[in-house]
Amino acid sequence: MVSESLRLKKGESLTVETWNNGLPLARRVVIEARRVGAIPITLFEDEDTYVYSVKNAPRDAVGKMGKHEYQLLAATDAYFFIPNELLEAYTKRLTPEEVDLSTTYGSSWYDAAEKARLRGARMSFGFAGKGLSRILGRSLKEITTIQLKATLVDFGALKTKGDELGSRLPGKATGVLTSGGSKLEFEFEEGIGIEDGVVDETDVSTGHNMAYLPPGRVMKNVKAGSANGRVKLSPTMTWLGMVDDAVLEFESGKLVGWSSKSSKKVLDSLIEGQPENERVMSRLTIGLNPLMRYGYGQDGFVAGSIGLGGLDFSGTVRSGTLQVDKAVVVDKGKLAD
């Protein structure tokens, strides 16, 4: 993170933000930042205090950023963020309404970060906790260890692969995704995003100044109204829990039908909680990381994984085949040569 992701230099300012679960790593980041001569400051958010505040503070004061935080962002060269456990806080301790209220600052934060031209990185292992461990049937240590090891991937190789894959995904190209006997057709739009773990000047200039760690994903927007057909999803982790199986049907870009044999309640809650006119397919992602594995909370980054975005969750296809203008890009869950 220090030498490659954020490329910290002597004299630069670094803000480290962490919750309870990330404090040990945050301490180490501060040490390494000082080792190169950077000047760090740490923000600590306590989980219990956060939940209590959301439930008891005046509603018009929840989910707001103060002028001191805006000024801190404006004076920060680099930002390192370790988030809190997603499932336990958002589904066990807070209602959906409280979650929405407490996170309304989100776009303001990113706008301020982009304006400040800061270089940021987010450690996704912070989202893991007892809730995710229970759902995935794996120990928390096992989940976080796999995610941290996948962060040690060769960033340069990811960028090379991402650039090569991006050249095969031109704007206005036609995509066909087949999975489990289903077929979904759509058109791409211009522009592409590559999460290679490094925040360089191009990323800062284009507003892609927050990197995910572990990295490794190509993102491509889908033309509005172009998606038609059906897609069969693989087990997909969502903020409401696991969707073990699902079939989604799109017509003129909009989701018009869905079904699940074993996760109907979760799938219905996810979809019915989103306004009907917002149930669209707007993005497709392809995973690049050869060290990430399925079933550890970051399936969208596994090499060959295909993700569907635009709904209130990101659907995952593990063994799909993606053709772009009839050329195979992903072949049965493997990146094509």
C-alpha positions as CSV (number, residue, x, y, z in Angstrom):
1,M,0.0,0.0,0.0
2,V,2.7,2.5,1.0
3,S,5.1,1.9,-1.9
4,E,2.9,0.7,-4.7
5,S,-0.8,1.6,-4.2
6,L,-0.5,5.1,-2.9
7,R,3.2,5.7,-3.7
8,L,3.7,7.7,-0.6
9,K,6.6,10.2,-0.6
10,K,8.5,12.0,2.0
11,G,6.6,15.0,3.4
12,E,3.2,13.9,2.1
13,S,0.2,13.8,4.4
14,L,-1.6,10.5,4.9
15,T,-5.0,10.0,6.6
16,V,-5.7,6.5,8.0
17,E,-9.3,5.8,8.9
18,T,-10.2,2.6,10.7
19,W,-12.8,0.9,12.8
20,N,-12.2,-1.6,15.6
21,N,-11.5,-4.5,13.4
22,G,-8.7,-2.8,11.4
23,L,-6.8,-1.1,14.2
24,P,-3.8,-3.5,14.2
25,L,-3.2,-3.0,10.5
26,A,-3.8,0.8,10.8
27,R,-1.0,0.9,13.4
28,R,1.3,-0.9,11.0
29,V,0.4,1.5,8.1
30,V,1.3,4.5,10.3
31,I,4.7,2.9,11.0
32,E,5.5,2.2,7.4
33,A,4.3,5.7,6.3
34,R,6.6,7.3,8.8
35,R,9.4,5.0,7.6
36,V,9.3,6.7,4.1
37,G,9.0,10.2,5.7
38,A,5.2,10.7,5.2
39,I,3.1,12.4,7.9
40,P,0.1,10.3,9.0
41,I,-2.9,11.0,11.1
42,T,-5.4,8.3,12.3
43,L,-9.2,8.6,12.5
44,F,-10.8,5.9,14.7
45,E,-14.5,5.1,14.5
46,D,-15.9,2.9,17.3
47,E,-18.6,0.4,16.2
48,D,-20.7,0.6,19.3
49,T,-20.6,4.4,19.5
50,Y,-21.5,4.6,15.8
51,V,-24.6,2.4,16.2
52,Y,-25.7,4.2,19.3
53,S,-25.3,7.6,17.7
54,V,-27.3,6.6,14.6
55,K,-30.2,5.5,16.8
56,N,-30.1,8.4,19.2
57,A,-28.8,11.5,17.5
58,P,-31.2,14.0,15.9
59,R,-32.1,12.7,12.5
60,D,-31.0,15.9,10.7
61,A,-27.5,15.4,12.1
62,V,-27.0,11.8,11.1
63,G,-25.0,11.0,7.9
64,K,-23.6,14.5,7.6
65,M,-20.0,15.6,7.1
66,G,-18.6,18.5,9.1
67,K,-16.4,21.3,7.8
68,H,-13.5,19.8,9.7
69,E,-13.7,16.6,7.7
70,Y,-14.0,18.5,4.4
71,Q,-10.9,20.5,5.4
72,L,-9.0,17.3,6.3
73,L,-9.7,15.8,2.9
74,A,-8.6,19.0,1.2
75,A,-5.3,18.8,3.0
76,T,-4.7,15.1,2.5
77,D,-2.4,13.7,-0.2
78,A,-3.3,10.0,0.4
79,Y,-6.1,8.2,2.3
80,F,-6.1,4.7,3.6
81,F,-9.5,3.3,4.7
82,I,-10.3,0.1,6.6
83,P,-14.1,-0.2,6.7
84,N,-16.3,-1.9,9.4
85,E,-18.0,-5.2,9.3
86,L,-20.8,-4.8,6.8
87,L,-23.4,-7.5,7.6
88,E,-23.4,-7.4,11.4
89,A,-23.7,-3.6,11.6
90,Y,-26.1,-3.2,8.7
91,T,-28.5,-6.2,9.1
92,K,-28.3,-7.0,12.8
93,R,-27.9,-3.7,14.6
94,L,-29.4,-1.1,12.2
95,T,-32.6,-1.0,10.2
96,P,-32.4,-0.4,6.4
97,E,-33.8,3.1,7.0
98,E,-31.1,3.8,9.6
99,V,-28.4,2.5,7.2
100,D,-29.6,4.8,4.4
101,L,-29.8,7.8,6.7
102,S,-26.3,7.2,8.2
103,T,-24.6,6.9,4.8
104,T,-26.1,9.9,3.0
105,Y,-22.7,11.6,3.2
106,G,-21.2,9.1,0.7
107,S,-21.4,11.1,-2.5
108,S,-20.2,14.2,-0.7
109,W,-17.1,12.4,0.6
110,Y,-16.2,11.1,-2.9
111,D,-16.8,14.5,-4.4
112,A,-14.5,16.1,-1.8
113,A,-11.9,13.4,-2.3
114,E,-11.9,13.9,-6.1
115,K,-11.7,17.7,-5.7
116,A,-8.7,17.3,-3.4
117,R,-7.1,14.9,-5.9
118,L,-6.1,12.6,-3.1
119,R,-4.9,9.0,-3.7
120,G,-7.0,6.5,-1.8
121,A,-7.1,2.8,-1.0
122,R,-9.7,0.7,0.7
123,M,-9.0,-2.6,2.4
124,S,-12.0,-4.8,1.7
125,F,-11.1,-7.3,4.4
126,G,-12.6,-4.8,6.8
127,F,-16.1,-5.7,5.6
128,A,-15.6,-9.3,6.9
129,G,-16.8,-10.2,10.4
130,K,-18.8,-12.7,12.3
131,G,-21.8,-12.3,10.1
132,L,-19.9,-13.0,6.9
133,S,-18.0,-15.9,8.6
134,R,-21.3,-17.5,9.6
135,I,-22.8,-17.2,6.1
136,L,-19.8,-18.4,4.2
137,G,-19.2,-21.2,6.7
138,R,-15.5,-20.3,7.1
139,S,-13.5,-18.8,10.0
140,L,-13.0,-15.1,10.1
141,K,-9.2,-15.7,10.1
142,E,-9.4,-17.8,7.0
143,I,-11.5,-15.2,5.1
144,T,-9.2,-12.3,6.0
145,T,-6.0,-14.3,5.4
146,I,-7.2,-15.1,1.8
147,Q,-8.1,-11.5,1.1
148,L,-4.8,-10.2,2.5
149,K,-2.8,-12.7,0.5
150,A,-4.7,-11.8,-2.6
151,T,-3.6,-8.2,-2.0
152,L,0.0,-9.3,-2.6
153,V,-0.8,-9.9,-6.3
154,D,1.6,-8.4,-8.9
155,F,0.0,-5.0,-9.6
156,G,1.9,-4.5,-12.8
157,A,0.7,-7.8,-14.2
158,L,-2.9,-6.8,-13.3
159,K,-2.5,-3.6,-15.2
160,T,-1.1,-5.3,-18.2
161,K,-3.9,-7.8,-18.2
162,G,-6.5,-5.2,-17.6
163,D,-5.3,-3.0,-20.4
164,E,-5.2,-6.0,-22.8
165,L,-8.8,-7.0,-21.8
166,G,-10.0,-3.4,-22.0
167,S,-8.8,-3.3,-25.7
168,R,-11.2,-6.2,-26.4
169,L,-14.1,-4.3,-24.9
170,P,-14.7,-1.4,-27.2
171,G,-17.6,1.0,-26.9
172,K,-20.8,0.1,-28.8
173,A,-19.7,-3.5,-29.0
174,T,-22.3,-6.3,-28.5
175,G,-21.9,-8.6,-25.6
176,V,-23.4,-12.1,-25.1
177,L,-23.2,-13.8,-21.7
178,T,-24.2,-17.4,-21.5
179,S,-24.5,-19.3,-18.2
180,G,-26.3,-22.5,-17.2
181,G,-28.2,-22.6,-20.4
182,S,-29.3,-18.9,-20.3
183,K,-28.3,-16.1,-22.6
184,L,-28.2,-12.4,-22.0
185,E,-27.4,-9.9,-24.8
186,F,-26.4,-6.2,-24.3
187,E,-24.4,-3.4,-25.7
188,F,-21.4,-1.7,-24.1
189,E,-20.8,2.1,-23.8
190,E,-17.5,4.0,-24.3
191,G,-15.1,4.1,-21.4
192,I,-13.6,1.6,-19.1
193,G,-12.4,1.3,-15.5
194,I,-9.5,-0.9,-14.4
195,E,-8.9,-1.7,-10.7
196,D,-5.2,-2.7,-10.7
197,G,-4.4,-1.7,-7.1
198,V,-2.4,1.5,-8.0
199,V,-3.7,5.0,-7.9
200,D,-1.8,6.9,-10.6
201,E,-2.2,10.3,-12.1
202,T,-4.6,9.0,-14.8
203,D,-6.8,7.6,-12.1
204,V,-6.8,10.9,-10.1
205,S,-7.5,12.9,-13.2
206,T,-10.5,10.7,-14.2
207,G,-11.9,10.5,-10.7
208,H,-11.0,6.9,-10.0
209,N,-8.9,7.8,-7.0
210,M,-10.0,5.1,-4.6
211,A,-8.5,1.7,-5.2
212,Y,-9.8,-1.6,-3.8
213,L,-7.4,-4.0,-2.1
214,P,-7.3,-6.8,-3.0
215,P,-7.5,-5.4,-6.6
216,G,-8.1,-7.0,-9.9
217,R,-11.3,-6.1,-11.9
218,V,-12.3,-4.5,-15.2
219,M,-15.5,-2.4,-15.2
220,K,-17.5,-1.6,-18.3
221,N,-20.8,0.3,-18.5
222,V,-23.7,-1.2,-20.3
223,K,-25.9,0.9,-22.6
224,A,-29.2,1.8,-21.0
225,G,-32.1,-0.3,-22.3
226,S,-29.9,-2.7,-24.2
227,A,-30.0,-5.8,-22.0
228,N,-32.3,-8.5,-23.1
229,G,-32.5,-12.2,-22.1
230,R,-31.8,-14.2,-19.0
231,V,-28.8,-14.9,-16.8
232,K,-28.2,-17.6,-14.2
233,L,-26.3,-16.4,-11.2
234,S,-23.8,-18.4,-9.1
235,P,-23.9,-18.1,-5.3
236,T,-23.8,-14.3,-4.7
237,M,-23.0,-12.5,-1.5
238,T,-25.3,-9.5,-0.9
239,W,-25.7,-7.0,1.9
240,L,-28.8,-9.0,3.0
241,G,-27.0,-12.4,3.0
242,M,-26.2,-15.1,0.5
243,V,-28.3,-15.7,-2.7
244,D,-27.4,-19.3,-3.4
245,D,-29.0,-19.4,-6.9
246,A,-31.0,-17.0,-9.0
247,V,-32.3,-16.5,-12.6
248,L,-32.8,-12.9,-13.7
249,E,-34.7,-11.8,-16.8
250,F,-34.1,-8.5,-18.5
251,E,-36.2,-6.8,-21.2
252,S,-35.0,-3.5,-22.7
253,G,-32.5,-3.1,-19.9
254,K,-35.0,-3.5,-17.1
255,L,-35.4,-6.4,-14.7
256,V,-38.8,-8.0,-15.5
257,G,-38.5,-11.3,-13.7
258,W,-36.5,-13.2,-11.1
259,S,-36.6,-16.6,-9.4
260,S,-34.6,-18.6,-6.9
261,K,-35.1,-22.1,-5.6
262,S,-33.3,-21.8,-2.3
263,S,-32.9,-18.0,-1.6
264,K,-36.3,-16.6,-2.7
265,K,-36.8,-14.6,0.5
266,V,-33.5,-12.8,0.3
267,L,-33.7,-12.2,-3.5
268,D,-37.3,-10.8,-3.2
269,S,-36.2,-8.5,-0.4
270,L,-33.3,-7.2,-2.4
271,I,-35.2,-6.5,-5.6
272,E,-38.5,-5.4,-4.1
273,G,-36.6,-2.9,-1.9
274,Q,-35.4,-1.1,-5.0
275,P,-37.8,1.2,-7.0
276,E,-39.0,-0.6,-10.1
277,N,-37.6,2.0,-12.5
278,E,-34.1,1.5,-11.0
279,R,-34.0,-2.2,-11.5
280,V,-31.7,-2.1,-14.5
281,M,-28.4,-3.6,-15.7
282,S,-25.9,-0.8,-16.1
283,R,-22.5,-2.4,-15.6
284,L,-20.5,-5.5,-16.3
285,T,-17.3,-6.5,-14.5
286,I,-14.6,-9.1,-15.1
287,G,-12.3,-10.4,-12.4
288,L,-8.6,-10.4,-12.9
289,N,-7.0,-11.5,-9.6
290,P,-5.4,-15.0,-9.9
291,L,-4.8,-15.2,-6.1
292,M,-8.4,-14.5,-5.1
293,R,-10.7,-17.5,-4.5
294,Y,-14.5,-18.0,-4.6
295,G,-16.3,-18.1,-1.3
296,Y,-14.1,-15.6,0.6
297,G,-16.3,-12.5,0.3
298,Q,-14.7,-10.9,-2.8
299,D,-15.9,-13.1,-5.7
300,G,-16.1,-10.2,-8.2
301,F,-12.3,-10.0,-8.2
302,V,-11.6,-13.7,-8.9
303,A,-9.9,-14.2,-12.3
304,G,-12.7,-15.1,-14.8
305,S,-15.6,-14.0,-12.6
306,I,-18.3,-12.0,-14.4
307,G,-20.4,-9.5,-12.4
308,L,-23.7,-7.7,-13.2
309,G,-24.2,-4.3,-11.7
310,G,-27.0,-1.8,-11.5
311,L,-29.4,-3.6,-9.1
312,D,-29.2,-3.3,-5.3
313,F,-26.6,-6.0,-5.4
314,S,-23.9,-7.2,-7.8
315,G,-24.7,-10.6,-9.3
316,T,-21.9,-13.1,-9.8
317,V,-21.4,-15.6,-12.6
318,R,-18.6,-18.1,-12.0
319,S,-18.5,-20.3,-15.0
320,G,-20.0,-18.0,-17.7
321,T,-18.8,-17.4,-21.2
322,L,-18.7,-13.8,-22.5
323,Q,-18.5,-13.1,-26.2
324,V,-17.8,-9.5,-27.4
325,D,-18.5,-9.0,-31.1
326,K,-18.4,-12.8,-31.4
327,A,-14.8,-13.0,-29.9
328,V,-14.6,-15.0,-26.7
329,V,-13.3,-12.9,-23.8
330,V,-14.2,-15.3,-20.9
331,D,-14.5,-19.0,-21.6
332,K,-16.5,-21.0,-19.0
333,G,-15.1,-18.9,-16.2
334,K,-11.5,-18.6,-17.5
335,L,-10.0,-15.5,-19.0
336,A,-9.4,-16.2,-22.7
337,D,-5.9,-15.8,-24.1
